[in-house]
């Protein structure tokens, strides 16, 4: 049954992050083209053939490599197809035809066009047998905003995780998407000292009463929270597995 009210979990001051197991597994480098001609490069991690799928969207200025430990943990949890991509202008996704892309030079419009990268990545997963009714979309920072935006337009997607989202990152907005999460599952997380994301999370959760809200302290931004807070990655893994399996 869907959560009737926002779930608030506060990780208090003085929590000392414990060492994490940096286990990663082998992956295949893949590439595909977006509708507007950008070549997207990703790392694909394969698990059980009948497992669910996940798409991982990095923060700036990170790349797909920032997800390696988490992607490996998803496969360990039974996910069958996990794809971490470099968003346009980042990492190895720097070609649009003959043009070279660099996110440092992007206008807000170019950042907003990253949603085409997400759409192309989901299509790539679907072509390899992924079922969008068993798909998790996980993002950090601007990747979190993109995850929220994609999930809002695709109600069949059962699980969206947004690590350190904002209300507006380079024109990729989120609050206007929250009505589409009425009665749906979404996991929002941010750390108290990261004020922009922390305050955005509270506003987003207020607009989506079925959201789960995780409030941390001294945990940093985006995927850095996995490194600084013992047990946080495991909590996300459990939440996802319960919703896509």
C-alpha positions in Angstrom: 0.0 0.0 0.0 1.3 3.5 -0.8 2.6 5.6 2.0 -0.1 8.1 3.1 2.2 10.7 4.5 5.8 11.8 3.9 8.3 9.5 5.7 10.8 11.6 7.5 14.1 10.0 8.5 16.7 12.2 10.1 20.4 11.1 10.4 21.7 13.1 13.3 24.9 15.0 13.9 27.9 13.1 15.1 27.4 10.1 12.8 30.8 8.8 11.7 30.8 7.2 8.3 32.2 3.7 8.3 34.5 2.3 5.6 32.5 0.9 2.7 33.3 -2.2 0.5 34.4 -0.8 -2.8 33.5 -4.0 -4.6 32.8 -3.5 -8.3 32.2 -6.0 -11.1 32.9 -6.2 -14.8 30.8 -4.2 -17.2 30.5 -3.6 -20.9 31.1 -0.2 -22.5 28.2 0.6 -24.8 27.1 3.5 -27.0 23.9 4.7 -28.7 22.6 7.8 -30.3 19.9 10.2 -29.0 17.1 11.6 -31.1 19.1 14.8 -31.7 22.3 13.0 -32.8 24.4 12.9 -29.6 26.5 9.8 -29.1 26.0 8.6 -25.5 28.5 6.3 -23.9 27.6 4.1 -21.0 28.7 1.2 -18.8 26.4 -1.7 -18.8 26.4 -4.2 -15.9 24.6 -7.5 -16.5 23.0 -9.7 -13.9 20.2 -12.4 -13.9 18.3 -12.5 -17.2 15.0 -12.2 -15.4 16.1 -9.3 -13.1 14.7 -5.7 -13.2 16.6 -2.8 -14.8 18.1 0.4 -13.5 19.4 3.6 -15.2 21.9 5.8 -13.3 22.4 9.5 -14.0 25.4 11.3 -12.6 25.9 14.7 -11.1 28.1 17.5 -12.4 31.0 17.3 -12.9 31.0 13.6 -12.3 30.7 10.8 -14.9 29.3 7.3 -15.2 32.2 6.0 -13.2 30.8 7.6 -10.0 28.2 4.8 -10.0 30.5 1.7 -10.2 30.1 0.6 -6.6 26.3 1.2 -6.6 25.8 -0.5 -10.0 27.7 -3.5 -8.8 25.6 -3.7 -5.6 22.4 -3.5 -7.7 23.5 -6.6 -9.7 24.3 -8.3 -6.4 20.7 -7.6 -5.4 19.4 -9.3 -8.5 19.1 -6.5 -11.0 19.6 -7.9 -14.5 20.5 -4.8 -16.5 22.1 -1.7 -15.0 23.2 1.2 -17.2 25.2 4.2 -16.1 25.7 6.8 -18.8 27.8 9.9 -19.4 25.3 12.7 -20.0 26.1 14.9 -23.0 29.2 17.0 -22.7 30.5 14.8 -19.9 33.1 12.0 -19.9 32.9 10.1 -23.2 29.6 11.5 -24.4 31.2 14.5 -26.2 30.1 14.1 -29.9 27.1 15.4 -31.7 27.9 14.6 -35.3 31.1 16.5 -36.1 30.6 18.8 -33.2 32.5 18.4 -29.9 30.4 19.0 -26.7 31.7 20.3 -23.4 29.2 20.9 -20.6 31.3 23.9 -19.4 30.1 25.7 -22.5 26.5 24.7 -22.2 23.6 27.1 -22.1 20.6 26.2 -19.9 18.9 24.9 -23.0 21.7 22.4 -23.6 21.5 21.2 -20.1 17.7 20.8 -20.5 18.3 18.7 -23.6 19.9 16.1 -21.5 16.5 14.6 -21.1 17.0 13.2 -24.6 20.0 11.3 -23.2 17.7 9.7 -20.6 15.1 8.8 -23.2 17.6 7.2 -25.4 19.1 5.2 -22.6 15.7 3.8 -21.6 15.1 2.8 -25.2 18.5 1.1 -25.3 17.5 -0.9 -22.2 14.1 -1.7 -23.6 15.7 -3.0 -26.8 17.6 -5.5 -24.7 14.6 -6.8 -22.9 14.1 -4.3 -20.0 10.5 -3.8 -18.9 9.8 -0.2 -17.9 7.3 -1.5 -15.3 10.4 -3.0 -13.6 12.7 0.0 -14.1 14.4 2.1 -11.5 15.7 5.6 -12.5 18.3 6.9 -10.0 20.0 10.3 -10.3 22.3 12.7 -8.4 22.1 16.5 -8.4 21.1 17.5 -12.0 20.8 13.8 -12.7 18.3 13.7 -9.9 16.3 16.4 -11.6 16.4 14.5 -14.8 15.3 11.3 -13.1 12.3 13.2 -11.6 11.5 14.7 -15.0 11.6 11.4 -16.8 9.6 9.6 -14.1 7.0 12.3 -14.2 6.3 11.7 -17.8 6.4 7.9 -17.5 4.0 6.7 -14.8 4.7 3.1 -15.6 8.2 3.5 -14.0 7.8 2.2 -10.4 10.8 3.7 -8.7 12.7 7.0 -8.9 15.5 8.0 -6.5 16.7 11.6 -6.4 19.9 12.3 -4.5 20.4 16.0 -3.8 17.9 17.4 -6.3 17.2 21.0 -6.7 14.1 23.0 -7.7 15.9 24.3 -10.8 19.2 23.1 -12.1 20.0 25.0 -15.3 16.3 25.1 -16.2 15.7 21.4 -15.4 12.8 22.0 -12.9 11.2 19.6 -10.5 8.5 21.2 -8.4 6.2 21.4 -11.4 6.7 17.6 -11.9 5.6 16.6 -8.5 1.8 16.5 -9.2 2.6 13.6 -11.5 3.9 11.7 -8.4 0.6 11.9 -6.5 0.1 8.4 -5.1 3.4 7.2 -6.6 6.7 6.1 -5.2 9.8 8.4 -5.1 12.7 8.6 -2.8 14.2 12.0 -2.0 17.5 12.5 -0.1 19.7 15.4 0.8 22.1 16.5 3.6 21.4 19.3 6.0 24.4 21.4 5.2 23.6 21.2 1.5 21.0 23.8 1.9 19.8 24.2 -1.6 19.0 20.5 -2.0 17.9 20.1 1.6 15.2 22.8 1.4 14.3 21.7 -2.1 13.7 18.1 -0.9 11.3 19.4 1.8 9.3 21.4 -0.7 9.2 18.5 -3.2 8.1 16.0 -0.5 5.3 18.4 0.6 4.0 18.4 -3.0 4.1 14.6 -3.2 2.7 13.1 0.0 3.6 9.5 -1.0 7.3 10.4 -1.2 9.9 9.0 1.1 12.2 11.8 2.4 15.6 11.0 3.8 17.3 13.8 5.7 21.0 13.3 6.4 23.7 15.4 8.1 27.3 16.1 7.1 26.9 13.7 4.2 27.8 15.9 1.2 26.1 16.1 -2.2 24.8 13.5 -4.5 26.6 10.2 -4.6 29.1 11.5 -2.0 26.4 10.6 0.5 27.0 6.9 -0.2 30.7 7.4 0.9 30.0 9.3 4.0 27.0 7.6 5.6 27.2 4.0 6.7 24.2 2.0 5.6 22.7 4.7 3.3 23.5 2.8 0.1 22.0 -0.4 1.6 18.9 1.5 2.4 18.5 2.7 -1.2 19.1 -0.8 -2.5 16.5 -2.3 -0.3 13.9 0.4 -1.2 14.5 -0.2 -4.9 14.4 -4.0 -4.7 11.1 -3.8 -2.9 9.5 -1.8 -5.7 10.8 -3.3 -8.9 11.0 -7.1 -8.1 
